[in-house]
Amino acid sequence: MQCAHHGLATGPDGQCALCHRDERAIQRAVMRGRDPARTLAIVLVAIMAAIATFFLVGAVLDTR
């Protein structure tokens, strides 16, 4: 059997190596950014940076 899109030999599932590669690339793109631990870490770092900036600006602008 040959792949209808690429003209290459297919495996038992009817897809060639290029079809499998495209499918995996699409799955990786869809799943990118959906790691909850990574999202939580980014949010925590952003909150900590905002708090640090608030206190640094407060210390610099303190007129006492």
Secondary structure, 3 states (H helix, E strand, C coil): CECCCCCCECCCCCCCHHHHHHHHHHHHHHHCCCCHHHHHHHHHHHHHHHHHHHHHHHHHCCCC
